[in-house]
Amino acid sequence: MSNKPGFGKSCVVLLSGGLDSATALYSARKKGFSPVCLIFDYGQRHKREIASAAKISRAAGCPYKIVKISLPWQGSALLDKNLPIPVPGQRNKLKGSGAQQLSGSAGIPSTYVPARNTIFLSFALSFAETIGAEAIFIGANAIDYSGYPDCRPGFYRAFEKVISVGTKAGVERRKIRILTPLIGLTKAGIIRLGTDLGVPYELTWSCYRGEARPCGKCESCFYRALGFKQAKLQDPALRAK
């Protein structure tokens, strides 16, 4: 089984530019798939991740498409610059019609983008069905994460049911799988796996603020730093700055 793109079965990889999605991409290559990366420009404050995703795709030798979509109702601190980016220990409630219910007792942070993974997977599914891909890879993680409901295993099992009953591929029994190779790993485990796979973590971007350097304070930076610390490795993205 070759580890080079262009061999094996085709798949779509949702690539954000962060370390989880980059690891998922290299995991897909290791499993013998020939990936095509889907990168979303959805109005996120941290647009820097888009350029990182493109660099990672090129480093992996994989084609990519950047899809620009608009979520004009916003509803997230990642989309609305008037909302503060929370730091670990905080759960800043969203303001506005109905949005305050997204955080609070459930502990879902204001960086939750309403139905984001549902939207992204829907685009990926349409693309996968069009090109005859057999799988969609997503770097979702249910262990070291911020509490997003669309990062849990049950969500992906449910989406596979949607595929089976709501697509031509499903009706014709041409299965399109949703593969989540990182779902049960700690952040340190993801980093160790990616290091073994040769993921160029120096190209990745995780910070929600999207400034010249990672802020080191937001939850994404927190989990990334904790992961490298627990893996007993230095973050190459910080060395590269």
C-alpha positions in Angstrom: 0.0 0.0 0.0 1.5 3.3 -1.1 1.6 6.3 1.2 1.7 8.7 -1.7 -1.4 10.6 -3.0 -2.7 9.3 -6.3 -2.9 5.7 -5.0 -5.8 3.9 -3.4 -9.4 5.0 -3.0 -10.4 8.6 -3.2 -11.6 10.5 -0.2 -12.5 14.1 0.8 -10.6 15.6 3.8 -12.1 18.5 5.7 -9.0 20.6 6.2 -9.1 23.7 8.5 -5.4 24.3 8.8 -5.2 23.3 12.4 -3.2 20.4 13.8 -6.2 18.0 14.1 -7.3 18.3 10.5 -3.7 18.1 9.3 -3.3 14.9 11.2 -6.5 13.5 9.8 -5.2 14.3 6.3 -1.9 12.4 6.9 -3.9 9.6 8.5 -6.0 9.3 5.3 -2.8 9.0 3.2 -1.4 6.4 5.6 -4.6 4.3 5.2 -4.0 4.3 1.4 -6.5 6.9 0.4 -6.0 9.5 -2.3 -7.3 12.7 -0.6 -8.8 15.8 -2.0 -8.9 18.6 0.6 -11.9 20.9 1.2 -11.0 24.2 2.8 -13.8 26.6 4.0 -13.7 30.3 4.0 -16.8 31.0 6.1 -16.1 34.4 7.4 -14.0 33.2 10.4 -12.0 35.8 12.3 -9.0 33.5 12.1 -8.7 33.6 8.3 -5.0 32.8 8.6 -6.0 29.2 8.9 -7.1 29.1 5.3 -3.6 29.9 4.0 -2.2 27.3 6.4 -4.6 24.7 5.1 -3.5 25.4 1.5 0.2 25.0 2.5 -0.5 21.7 4.3 -2.3 20.4 1.2 0.6 21.3 -1.0 3.1 19.8 1.5 1.1 16.5 1.4 0.9 16.6 -2.4 -2.9 16.7 -2.4 -5.2 18.8 -4.5 -7.5 21.2 -2.6 -10.5 23.4 -3.1 -11.4 26.5 -1.2 -15.1 26.9 -0.7 -16.4 30.4 0.3 -19.7 30.5 2.1 -21.5 33.1 4.1 -23.2 32.8 7.4 -24.7 36.3 7.7 -26.6 35.5 10.9 -23.2 34.9 12.6 -24.1 33.5 16.1 -20.5 32.8 17.1 -17.5 34.7 18.5 -15.5 33.2 15.6 -17.8 35.2 13.2 -18.7 38.3 15.2 -15.8 40.6 16.1 -18.0 42.3 18.7 -18.0 39.1 20.8 -15.0 38.3 23.0 -12.9 35.2 22.4 -13.2 33.2 25.6 -10.2 31.9 27.5 -10.0 28.6 29.5 -12.3 28.6 32.5 -14.8 31.0 30.9 -18.0 30.3 29.1 -19.0 33.6 27.5 -22.6 33.5 26.6 -23.6 34.7 23.2 -25.9 37.7 23.0 -28.8 38.1 20.6 -31.9 36.3 19.5 -31.8 32.8 20.8 -28.1 32.7 20.8 -27.7 32.8 24.6 -29.1 29.3 24.7 -26.1 27.9 23.0 -24.0 28.3 26.1 -24.7 28.2 29.7 -25.7 25.0 31.5 -24.3 22.8 28.7 -21.0 24.7 28.9 -20.8 25.2 25.2 -18.4 28.2 24.5 -19.2 31.2 22.4 -16.8 30.0 19.8 -19.3 27.3 18.8 -20.5 28.0 15.2 -24.1 26.9 14.9 -24.2 23.6 12.9 -20.8 24.2 11.4 -19.8 20.6 11.1 -23.2 19.7 9.7 -22.8 22.4 7.0 -19.2 21.3 6.2 -20.1 17.6 6.0 -23.0 18.4 3.7 -20.7 20.2 1.3 -18.1 17.4 1.6 -20.8 14.8 1.0 -22.0 16.5 -2.2 -18.4 16.7 -3.4 -17.7 13.1 -2.4 -20.8 11.8 -4.2 -19.9 13.9 -7.3 -16.3 12.6 -7.6 -17.1 9.0 -6.4 -15.1 9.3 -3.2 -15.6 6.5 -0.7 -15.0 8.4 2.5 -14.9 11.7 4.2 -12.2 12.4 6.8 -12.7 14.9 9.6 -10.3 15.6 12.5 -13.0 15.7 15.1 -12.0 14.9 18.7 -14.2 14.1 21.6 -11.6 14.1 24.4 -9.5 17.3 24.5 -11.9 19.8 22.9 -14.1 22.7 23.9 -17.4 20.9 24.3 -18.8 21.3 20.8 -21.8 19.0 20.3 -20.8 18.2 16.7 -17.5 16.7 17.8 -19.0 13.6 19.4 -19.2 10.0 17.9 -23.0 9.9 17.9 -23.2 12.8 15.6 -21.1 11.1 12.9 -23.0 7.9 13.3 -26.2 9.8 12.7 -24.7 11.6 9.7 -23.9 8.2 8.1 -27.5 7.3 8.4 -28.4 10.5 6.6 -26.0 9.5 3.8 -27.6 6.0 3.6 -31.2 7.3 3.2 -30.7 10.7 1.6 -28.3 10.3 -1.3 -28.1 8.5 -4.6 -25.0 6.8 -3.4 -26.8 5.5 -0.3 -29.8 4.3 -2.3 -27.5 2.4 -4.7 -25.6 1.0 -1.7 -22.4 2.8 -2.6 -21.4 3.6 0.9 -19.7 6.9 1.8 -18.1 6.6 5.2 -17.4 9.3 7.7 -14.0 8.6 9.2 -12.9 10.2 12.4 -9.4 8.7 13.1 -8.8 11.1 16.0 -12.2 10.9 17.8 -10.9 9.0 20.8 -7.4 10.4 21.2 -6.1 13.0 23.6 -4.5 16.1 22.1 -1.1 14.6 23.1 -2.0 11.3 21.4 -3.0 13.2 18.2 0.4 15.1 18.2 2.3 11.9 18.7 0.5 10.2 15.9 1.0 13.2 13.6 4.7 13.3 14.5 5.0 9.7 13.5 3.2 10.4 10.2 5.4 13.4 9.4 2.7 16.0 9.7 4.3 19.5 9.1 2.9 21.0 12.3 5.1 24.1 11.7 2.6 25.0 8.9 -0.5 24.6 11.1 -2.5 27.4 12.7 -4.8 26.9 15.7 -5.3 30.4 17.3 -8.8 31.8 17.2 -7.6 35.3 17.0 -5.7 35.0 13.7 -3.1 37.6 14.5 0.6 37.7 13.6 1.4 35.2 16.4 -0.8 32.8 18.4 -2.3 34.6 21.3 -1.5 31.7 23.7 -4.7 32.5 25.7 -7.7 31.3 23.7 -9.0 27.7 24.3 -7.6 26.5 21.0 -4.1 27.7 21.9 -4.6 26.3 25.4 -5.4 22.7 24.2 -2.6 22.9 21.6 0.0 23.9 24.2 -1.2 21.3 26.7 -1.0 18.6 24.0 2.6 19.4 23.1 3.5 19.6 26.8 1.9 16.2 27.5 3.5 14.7 24.4 6.9 16.1 25.7 7.5 17.8 22.3 8.1 21.4 21.3 5.6 23.1 19.1 7.4 23.6 15.7 4.9 26.3 14.8 6.2 28.5 17.6 9.8 27.8 16.6 9.0 28.8 13.1 7.7 32.3 14.0 
